[in-house]
């Protein structure tokens, strides 16, 4: 049964509402019976006049992993709506305003279905051309977007922005530091014991205080999730994070196995200085060539490599592609334009014809 969600109606995003778009809150169901909450952005009347067709192309957006639609995904959706698309930013299952208990639980299957359910919803909108739908996945949802594109042929174009492969990092840690059987066994043993000790324990979100010696990306996460730049009360990353056992399914999976068979258009976009760049580059090379460093599986080269692109943004860090990046004032200055919005819009216009 569809759950009735108590949605916040006031504007509570970390970015101001653009005058070029209309906005409303919506809900839709997944095939797992969960009800997802979303923000639907459409071009304003004046912007709609610039579009020749009555039915518009549409884009579903989610991510980063552990974030909410009030943060980066909402900004991406709004920017695409400014450029003539119907755009849907949704909270994943068990997250934000969406349904699902226990809270902040993740699943490769359920999260991939979240994207496909968003495509279902957009396909049924009167102002949407159901044959012209794309998706954007940010951070951990970049990998999920690629998995969805491999599974769902209705998805005609995909952008994976500053992506993580959540199955790879959950199983092997960063830079595959624990890519040995003994390390994985220790992690499995810890999570197995946790199920009996306290299955509801939370792992904690981004650090409130970051020691000076911490890696730069840890400081960058703090600068986004823990400051007015990106903090939101419903965001797991801004607060108490995931359940300790909440990503157990990701740790024991590798879900990009078939991305070398994606026929539709894909951009993998990453910052040149991002600590996570190796995820995006490996995914791109496996998607095109059928093999990549760090992947133990090998497949055939993609039969449609011509519409696949690796887009590296000079000087950008991982979090710069959340919101365009900030000045050296770290959130107190004006955002820089490190996200090539027009390039992304042209990609979707070309491939959502």
Phi, psi and omega in degrees: 000144179289127179281146174269116183262142177267088187274140174290131183261336179286157179287113182231031179280167178271007179224153180285152178286130179286143177287350183270000183228159167255152185221140170209155177274140180220167174225157175205161184256152174259169178290351175267005177082012178267146179256124182257143176261143185209162171250126179256120180250132177229153177299142177295170183303319181292323178286326180297328180298338181281349182260127185287322185277146176288325178263136188254155168290157185225155182222131172260139186227139171207161179113171357294171178294119182094359179260181178234171182292347177280353183253232190298317184297323177295322178296314178301315181297316180297318180296324177289323176296324175302333185258018169103011181252150162280126187228134184241118174254122186238152170277129178296167174306142178070012190226148173058231180269358180283163183278175178122127176230144356291156184292153177053056172245142184236154179207131176305317181291311184295319181289325174295319176298326177306314179295316182292326175293326175296322175295320175305310183300311181297323182298335184266359181281137184298331183266009183247137170276109187296343178270006185226067183236134177233176180222154173231126174243133185247136178058234181299336178280353171293315177295321178295323178298318178295321178296319178295319180295328178288334185265328191243108184286352176287341180280111188266344180202141185224137169242123172254108186257129178044050194284147162254147162266099186294333177289322181290314183287328178291326181273327188244355186067182183294139179054029177057034183298332181247034182276057174221152185301320183298317180294316179296323178298316179301318180294316178298319180295317179298314181291325178297317178293324182298328180301327178268325183292308180192086184294344181265000181300140180261144185276345183091145180269212178295143184301138175290322178232127184255123178296146183305328185279356181295152177305151183303323183294333176293319174297319181296319177298317178299317182296334177270304191280339187249006178238168178304341178304318185217000183297137171217141187294335180265359182278126177298319181296330179280347187229247189260010169074205181268161166300146180304319180265011187290340180245023182303321180297326178290323184296335185250021182229162169220101194257015178256021187302323187255013183290344175288357177253007177292121180269335183283172186283143181219137165245127168258112185249128182218154174281140181298330183259009184287135176297336184267004185305326183296332176297311183294318181293319178295317179298317180298312183294322176293320180299323183269316190258345182083008177201153180196152177299132180095349178254126181277342178269151181229134179230185178283152174300151181294132179287350180229065181285344188293337181253023176249138185219135170257115185249110180258125183266115183302140173069356185276140172267181179302306185285344176300332180270008170283316187218012180102349179091152180240164180287182179295349177284355175054061174102347180265349180258187179279141178299142172276167181256074180267351176264121183280076185305315183294323177297317178295318179297318179294323176301313181290321179298321182291324187257357175246045180281000000 
